[in-house]
């Protein structure tokens, strides 16, 4: 795929970036909202752990 960057426009609305070609066709969108960036820990087994605060 070749993209002519002279005709590329990037717009942002509520954390969603839309890349549009000169002819008006949408090339791609990127949703940067936290709800769109879900992490699946099935393979890694990583979990969140919060240690209680203690006073010294």
N, C-alpha and C positions, 0 to 999 in steps of 0.2 A: 504494500500500500504506500502510495506517495501522497503526502499532504503538502499543499501549497500554503506555507505559513503566512504569505501575504494576504490571504483571504480568510484566515482562521480568526474566529472570534470566540472569546471565552466569557461566559456570563456566570454570575453567581446569584442564587436565590436561596436563602435560608440554609446555607451550608452545602448546597448542591451545585457543583460546577458543571456547566454544559459547554462542550466544545462543538462548534458549528462551522461547517465548511462554507466557502464563498457562495455556493449554490443553495444554501439554506438547509442542507441535510445535516442531521446531528451525527457527529462522529462518535462521541462517547459522552458519558456523564460519570462524575465521581461524587459520591455522597460522603461528606466528611463529618457528618453528625455521629456522635458517640453511639447512638442506637443502631447505626448501620455498620458499626465496626465490631460485631460480636466475635468473641474468641471462643473457639471450641477446644477444650482441654482434653478431649478424649484420647488423643495420641500421646500428648506429653504428660498427662497426669498432674500438671501443675495446678495448685489451688491457692486461693488467697488465705492468708493467715494474719490476723491482727493480734498482736500481743497486748494485753492490758497494760495501761499506764501504771507505773509504780512510783511512789515517792521515795526519794533517797534520804 
